[in-house]
């Protein structure tokens, strides 16, 4: 089968013919139809994440069809559409797993990072960590739900019942979570790269009350700020924008260093928190929302062999919405 492989020795992915994977006990074999291109994939290729599997096939927003079942699999049948997310396995017995915090498991496995992912024609996945997908999304539309949507949803939940939400970095995750927030009757204030008019127009089309540059202040004090841009300098900027008692939620797996800032920015019981991975309950809850609410998923489609171009477009801010590899 064809796959795009990261071997750690090159700044780009290499297209290779590799053996078809074989499903083990509890696993399903998947014919991959589409795979989202996530900023985490970019962090992997740019060597900003430590200790990846090498070589590894990236990709953790996988949509495909079940081709075969390993021993003991239940809940899926051959020919059924399936989604594979970032969290590929957890230990199930550590303190985190036993306290409904499997997203913090120290022995977790991650799709496209420590487990081969979906930049390939076929993949295998632990069936216990896969999701059924709402039928009214195409394969291309469904792929971003599996990370951009899921991480955005967990990030939104960590903002509690905040009504005035600032969203910094209006890309794949932000354009989905903004719609969920609007569905929940919250007000959204979008912050884009300075000068990115396409992202601002997208935010306004999706119901944002205001859209401006990340170097600007919003017209009202915010109750919470959600950061999807991996830029540490936005943390103090967001703290300046939130009201007393507000929270800044950092939604990425990697961020550049946060610069020092005056304590006055934090004072007033403001908080800075991070999001780490997701739980299966997050996935089930979000898929119910995505099923009940027809989200508009903005995508740019690439062939599997064009994965490096997709990553470069993401790296250089040439995308609006989400990038997706169309594989079948």
C-alpha positions in Angstrom: 0.0 0.0 0.0 1.1 3.6 -0.4 1.9 5.7 2.6 3.6 9.0 3.6 6.3 8.2 6.1 8.2 10.4 8.6 11.6 8.8 9.4 13.1 11.7 11.3 16.0 12.0 8.9 14.3 14.4 6.5 12.4 17.6 6.9 9.6 16.2 4.7 7.5 13.0 4.5 8.6 10.3 2.1 6.1 8.4 -0.1 6.7 4.7 0.2 5.2 1.3 -0.6 4.8 -0.5 2.8 3.2 -3.8 3.7 -0.6 -3.8 4.5 -1.1 -3.8 8.3 -2.7 -6.9 9.8 -5.3 -6.4 12.6 -4.5 -8.0 15.9 -6.9 -8.9 18.7 -9.3 -6.1 19.4 -8.2 -4.1 16.3 -9.9 -3.3 13.1 -8.4 -3.0 9.6 -9.5 0.2 7.9 -9.5 1.2 4.2 -8.7 4.9 4.6 -10.8 7.3 2.6 -9.7 10.6 4.1 -7.3 11.9 6.8 -7.2 15.4 8.2 -3.9 17.4 8.3 -3.6 18.7 11.8 -1.1 21.1 13.3 0.1 18.3 15.5 1.3 16.6 12.3 3.2 19.7 11.5 4.8 19.8 15.0 5.9 16.2 14.4 7.6 16.9 11.1 9.1 20.1 12.4 10.6 18.1 15.3 8.7 20.0 18.0 7.4 16.8 19.6 9.7 14.5 21.4 10.1 10.7 21.0 7.9 9.9 18.1 7.9 6.3 16.7 10.4 6.2 13.9 9.6 5.6 11.2 5.9 6.6 11.6 3.0 7.2 9.4 1.4 10.5 10.6 -2.3 11.3 10.6 -4.9 11.1 13.4 -8.1 12.4 11.8 -8.9 9.2 10.0 -12.1 8.3 8.2 -12.5 5.0 6.4 -14.4 1.8 6.1 -13.9 -1.4 8.2 -12.1 -3.9 6.0 -11.6 -6.7 8.5 -12.0 -7.4 12.2 -9.4 -8.7 14.6 -10.3 -11.3 17.2 -12.7 -10.1 19.9 -13.9 -6.9 18.2 -17.5 -5.9 18.9 -19.5 -2.8 18.0 -18.3 -2.6 14.4 -19.0 -4.6 11.2 -17.1 -5.0 7.9 -18.2 -2.3 5.5 -19.1 0.3 8.2 -17.7 3.8 8.2 -15.4 4.5 11.2 -13.4 7.4 12.6 -10.0 7.2 14.3 -8.8 10.0 16.7 -5.5 11.1 18.3 -5.8 8.9 21.4 -5.2 5.3 20.2 -4.9 3.5 23.5 -4.6 4.0 27.2 -3.4 1.6 30.0 -6.8 1.4 31.7 -5.4 0.8 35.2 -3.4 3.9 36.3 -4.8 6.5 38.6 -5.7 8.8 35.7 -7.6 6.1 33.8 -9.4 5.0 36.9 -10.5 8.5 37.7 -12.1 9.3 34.3 -8.9 11.2 33.2 -7.6 8.8 30.6 -6.4 11.8 28.5 -3.6 12.1 31.1 -2.5 8.4 31.0 1.3 8.2 31.1 1.2 5.0 29.0 -1.1 6.2 26.3 -0.5 5.6 22.6 -1.2 8.3 20.0 -2.3 7.8 16.5 0.1 9.1 13.9 2.8 9.8 16.6 3.6 6.6 18.6 1.2 4.5 16.5 1.0 4.5 12.7 -1.8 6.7 11.4 -3.8 7.6 8.4 -1.5 9.1 5.8 -1.9 5.7 4.1 -4.3 3.6 2.1 -4.9 1.3 5.1 -4.4 1.4 8.8 -5.3 -0.6 11.9 -6.7 0.8 15.1 -7.9 -0.4 18.5 -11.7 -0.7 18.1 -12.3 0.6 21.7 -10.9 4.0 20.7 -12.8 4.4 17.4 -16.0 6.3 16.8 -19.1 6.0 14.7 -19.5 9.1 12.6 -22.7 11.2 11.8 -23.9 10.1 8.4 -24.7 13.6 7.1 -21.0 14.5 6.8 -18.9 13.4 3.8 -15.6 11.6 4.4 -13.8 14.9 3.8 -16.0 16.9 6.1 -15.9 14.2 8.8 -12.1 14.0 9.1 -11.6 17.4 10.9 -14.2 16.4 13.5 -11.8 13.8 14.8 -9.2 16.2 16.2 -10.0 19.8 15.4 -13.6 19.2 16.5 -12.8 17.0 19.5 -10.0 19.2 20.9 -12.0 22.3 20.2 -14.9 20.8 22.1 -12.7 19.9 25.1 -11.2 23.3 25.1 -14.6 24.9 25.0 -15.8 22.8 28.0 -12.8 23.9 30.0 -14.1 27.5 29.6 -17.1 26.5 31.7 -20.2 28.6 31.1 -18.3 31.6 29.8 -20.7 33.6 27.5 -18.2 36.0 25.8 -15.6 33.8 24.2 -12.4 35.0 22.4 -10.9 32.5 20.0 -7.3 33.1 19.0 -6.1 31.4 15.8 -9.1 30.9 13.6 -8.2 27.7 11.8 -9.5 24.1 11.7 -10.4 23.8 15.4 -11.6 27.3 15.9 -14.0 27.4 12.9 -15.7 24.2 14.3 -15.9 25.2 18.0 -17.2 28.7 17.1 -20.2 27.0 15.6 -20.7 24.8 18.7 -20.4 27.9 20.9 -23.0 29.8 18.7 -25.3 26.8 18.9 -25.0 27.1 22.7 -26.0 30.8 22.5 -22.6 32.2 23.4 -20.9 35.2 21.8 -17.7 34.6 19.8 -14.9 37.1 19.2 -12.4 35.9 16.6 -8.7 36.7 16.6 -6.8 35.9 13.4 -3.3 36.5 12.1 -3.0 40.3 11.5 -4.1 40.9 7.9 -5.8 37.5 7.4 -9.0 38.8 5.8 -10.1 35.4 4.7 -10.1 34.0 8.2 -11.9 37.1 9.5 -14.6 36.7 6.8 -15.0 33.1 7.7 -15.4 33.9 11.4 -18.1 36.5 10.6 -19.9 34.1 8.2 -20.0 31.6 11.0 -21.6 34.0 13.4 -18.8 35.8 15.2 -19.8 39.1 16.8 -16.5 40.6 16.0 -13.3 39.6 14.1 -9.9 41.2 14.3 -6.2 40.7 14.5 -4.5 38.8 17.3 -2.7 42.1 18.1 -6.0 43.9 18.7 -8.2 44.2 21.8 -11.9 43.1 21.5 -14.7 45.6 21.9 -15.8 44.0 25.2 -14.1 42.2 28.0 -14.1 38.4 27.5 -15.2 35.8 30.0 -12.8 33.3 28.5 -10.2 33.0 25.7 -9.5 29.8 23.7 -6.0 29.7 22.2 -5.5 27.4 19.2 -2.5 29.3 17.7 0.8 27.8 19.0 2.1 31.2 19.9 3.1 31.8 23.6 3.0 35.5 23.2 -0.7 35.3 22.8 -1.1 34.2 26.5 -0.5 37.6 28.0 -2.4 39.2 25.2 -5.4 37.1 26.0 -5.1 37.7 29.7 -5.3 41.4 29.0 -8.6 40.7 27.1 -10.4 38.6 29.7 -12.3 40.1 32.6 -11.6 39.3 36.3 -12.3 35.7 37.0 -11.8 34.8 33.4 -9.8 31.9 32.0 -7.3 31.5 29.1 -7.4 27.9 27.8 -4.5 26.7 25.7 -5.8 24.1 23.3 -2.6 23.0 21.5 -0.2 20.1 22.2 2.8 22.5 21.6 3.3 26.2 22.1 6.3 28.5 21.8 7.6 29.9 25.1 5.3 32.2 27.0 7.1 35.5 27.6 7.2 37.1 31.0 4.4 39.6 31.7 3.2 41.8 34.6 1.4 40.1 37.4 -1.4 42.6 36.9 -2.4 40.7 33.8 -3.1 37.6 35.9 -4.4 39.3 39.0 -8.1 39.3 39.6 -8.4 35.5 39.8 -7.7 35.1 36.1 -6.4 31.6 35.2 -4.3 30.0 32.5 -4.9 26.3 31.8 -4.0 23.7 29.2 -5.9 21.0 27.4 -4.2 17.6 27.1 -5.5 15.1 24.6 -9.1 13.9 25.0 -11.2 11.1 26.5 -13.6 8.8 24.8 -16.5 10.4 26.6 -15.4 13.7 25.0 -15.6 12.0 21.6 -19.1 10.5 22.2 -20.5 13.8 23.5 -19.1 15.8 20.6 -20.3 13.3 18.0 -23.8 13.6 19.4 -23.6 17.4 19.0 -22.2 17.1 15.5 -25.0 14.7 14.6 -27.7 17.1 16.0 -26.2 20.3 14.7 -25.2 20.4 11.0 -21.7 22.0 11.3 -20.3 23.8 8.2 -16.8 22.3 7.7 -14.5 24.4 5.6 -11.8 22.2 3.9 -9.1 22.3 1.3 -8.5 18.9 -0.2 -5.1 17.4 -1.2 -4.0 14.0 -2.7 -2.1 11.7 -0.4 1.1 12.3 -2.4 0.6 16.1 -1.7 0.8 15.7 2.1 4.0 17.8 2.2 2.4 20.6 0.3 -0.6 20.5 2.7 1.8 20.7 5.7 3.7 23.6 4.1 0.4 25.5 3.4 -0.5 25.0 7.1 2.9 26.1 8.3 2.8 29.3 6.3 -0.8 30.3 7.0 -2.1 29.7 3.5 -5.2 27.7 4.7 -8.7 28.7 5.7 -10.4 26.1 7.7 -9.0 22.5 7.6 -6.7 20.6 5.2 -7.7 17.0 4.4 -6.0 14.3 2.4 -8.4 12.5 0.0 -7.1 8.9 -0.2 -9.9 6.9 -1.8 
